[in-house]
Amino acid sequence: MSVEVKQDAKGVWYARPYLGTAPDGTKIRPYRQFPEAATRAQAQELANHWISQLPAGGKVKSAIITDLLKTYIAERKVKGISPYTVKRWNLFARSYVGKYLKGKSACKLSVMDLSDFETRLLFPKEKRGQGLSRNTVRSVHFFLRGAYNYWVKSGVCEANPLFYVEPPAEEKHEAVALDEWDYPGLDEAITASLHPDELNEKTMREAAYAFAAWLALHTGMRVGEVCAMRRRDVFRRLGYLHVCGKIVELDGGGLDRVDVTKGRKSRNVSMTAREFETVFGFIALQDAFSDAFTPNSPLVSFNGFFMRPTTVSKAFSRLRNSLGLPKGCTFHSLRHTHATWLLANGANLKDIAERFGHANESTTLRLYAHAMPGRDQRAAEVFDKFTDELKGDGANSVPTA
């Protein structure tokens, strides 16, 4: 790219090309003086060299990795990535990249630089690291790899060094699910909260928390989906709940209900007549407490406003602790419990995948294969029959003296 040079009032040669607009709408017009140039030809040569060294030919304001990531996230946000992903990527860029790669040019970071960066994220905090899990560092790795791919295509960087950085091995965790020993106590506590002796703000709030847990346990919905359910999403005559949105917590403390689930498609979750009695019992409790509720009001609420997913999750953690449930049990474990019990009792894998909003059965199988009835059941039956036969043989044998 060439650029026309001019002289200012003092006779100093300069260049200020127009290179389009940034994503925020501001004009990109970098400025540079060339006081060492004695002639137009010398100034033009210096200006051409300068413009050739600008990132992407000057179409980005800065090649500093944090600046590039800010622009990258903003552009992806406009193109439709979820608010949750935006929040997560901003955390990666601000708290991790901004801490350990501050002031570094994305174009000059080497494979070793980025490998050291990921290692630092894994180091415990007492060793001046970030103390992140391997899975979180993998998420950071693929976030940066995607950003570099974009920068290479845009001409900002020549190559993607993340292709040569080996991400940490994935940590595979068995989904935590409540078993037959834990369920009775949880069910009793939820039932008690849904039928308070006295109705006030405190008991109504506790009832809302309990109902959120009940709903996740009986439908397998995620916490964001539970919080996004509205009264008008309940179809008693048709026998299902329509799951068509999620609550996203925004930077700065706000909430946003988006009309899309994590799986990016709505779904219907069937319920029994007895389960609908619980749903409408809670609706009646809401109406007895306040006249603020309308068909558009959230189903899980104590005052007619949408509840924060983290608040609902923390409330369940308090209930878990009070009941002495396993520490690894979180609100999301209620979803795992629903899937585990469905599989253990012979529910069809395709039906479960649709109920849970999974893209396909392979996702369901990957998450819950451990919960499927064991193929060694036949072996257990054979051994049990064999022991019965041995007992029979013993009973017919003649005792020795």
Long-range contacts (C-beta under 8 A, 24 or more apart in sequence): 1-48, 1-51, 1-52, 1-57, 1-58, 2-44, 2-48, 2-51, 3-47, 3-48, 3-51, 5-34, 5-37, 5-40, 5-43, 5-44, 5-47, 8-33, 13-37, 13-40, 13-42, 13-43, 13-46, 13-47, 15-43, 15-47, 15-50, 15-51, 17-51, 17-58, 19-57, 19-58, 19-59, 20-59, 22-60, 22-61, 22-71, 23-71, 23-74, 23-75, 23-78, 24-74, 28-58, 28-59, 28-61, 30-54, 30-58, 55-107, 55-156, 56-154, 56-155, 56-156, 57-155, 59-154, 59-155, 60-154, 60-156, 63-105, 63-106, 63-107, 63-156, 64-103, 64-104, 64-105, 64-106, 65-97, 65-101, 65-104, 65-105, 65-106, 65-109, 66-93, 66-94, 66-97, 66-98, 66-101, 66-102, 68-106, 68-147, 68-151, 68-156, 69-93, 69-97, 69-147, 72-147, 72-150, 72-151, 82-248, 82-258, 82-260, 82-262, 83-248, 83-250, 83-256, 83-258, 84-224, 84-248, 87-248, 87-249, 87-250, 87-251, 88-139, 89-143, 90-251, 92-139, 92-140, 92-143, 92-144, 96-121, 96-130, 96-132, 96-140, 97-140, 97-144, 99-130, 100-130, 106-148, 106-151, 106-156, 106-157, 107-156, 107-157, 107-158, 109-161, 110-161, 111-161, 111-164, 111-165, 113-161, 114-144, 114-161, 114-162, 114-165, 115-165, 115-166, 118-165, 118-167, 118-168, 122-168, 133-171, 134-168, 134-169, 134-170, 134-171, 135-168, 135-170, 135-171, 137-167, 137-168, 138-167, 138-168, 138-170, 141-165, 141-167, 141-168, 142-167, 174-370, 175-333, 175-336, 175-339, 175-340, 175-367, 175-368, 175-370, 175-371, 176-326, 176-328, 176-329, 176-330, 176-333, 176-336, 177-333, 177-336, 177-337, 177-339, 177-340, 177-341, 177-371, 178-325, 178-329, 178-333, 178-334, 178-337, 182-323, 182-325, 182-326, 182-329, 183-337, 185-323, 185-324, 185-325, 186-213, 186-217, 186-319, 186-323, 186-325, 189-319, 189-322, 189-323, 190-214, 194-278, 194-281, 194-282, 194-285, 196-285, 199-285, 199-288, 199-289, 201-302, 201-303, 204-285, 204-286, 204-289, 204-302, 204-303, 205-302, 206-315, 207-282, 207-285, 207-302, 208-300, 208-301, 208-302, 208-307, 209-312, 209-315, 209-316, 209-319, 210-319, 211-282, 211-300, 212-300, 212-307, 212-312, 212-315, 212-316, 212-331, 213-316, 213-319, 213-331, 213-334, 214-278, 215-279, 215-299, 215-300, 216-331, 216-334, 216-335, 216-338, 217-334, 217-337, 217-338, 218-271, 218-275, 218-278, 218-338, 219-243, 219-269, 219-271, 219-338, 219-355, 220-269, 220-335, 220-338, 220-339, 220-342, 220-355, 220-356, 221-269, 221-335, 222-246, 222-261, 222-262, 222-332, 222-335, 223-309, 223-312, 223-313, 223-331, 223-332, 224-248, 224-262, 224-309, 225-261, 225-262, 226-300, 226-309, 226-312, 227-298, 227-300, 227-306, 227-307, 227-308, 227-309, 227-312, 228-257, 228-258, 228-298, 228-306, 229-298, 229-299, 229-300, 230-295, 230-296, 230-297, 230-298, 230-299, 231-283, 231-293, 231-294, 231-295, 231-296, 231-297, 231-298, 231-299, 232-295, 232-296, 233-299, 234-276, 234-279, 234-299, 235-268, 236-276, 236-279, 236-280, 239-270, 239-271, 239-276, 240-268, 240-269, 240-270, 240-271, 241-268, 241-269, 241-271, 242-266, 242-267, 242-268, 243-267, 243-268, 243-269, 243-357, 247-306, 247-307, 247-308, 247-309, 249-308, 249-309, 249-310, 255-306, 255-308, 257-306, 261-357, 262-357, 263-357, 263-358, 263-359, 265-357, 267-354, 267-355, 267-357, 269-355, 270-355, 336-367, 336-368, 339-364, 339-367, 339-368, 339-371, 340-368, 340-371, 343-368, 343-371, 343-372, 343-373, 344-371, 344-372, 344-373, 346-373
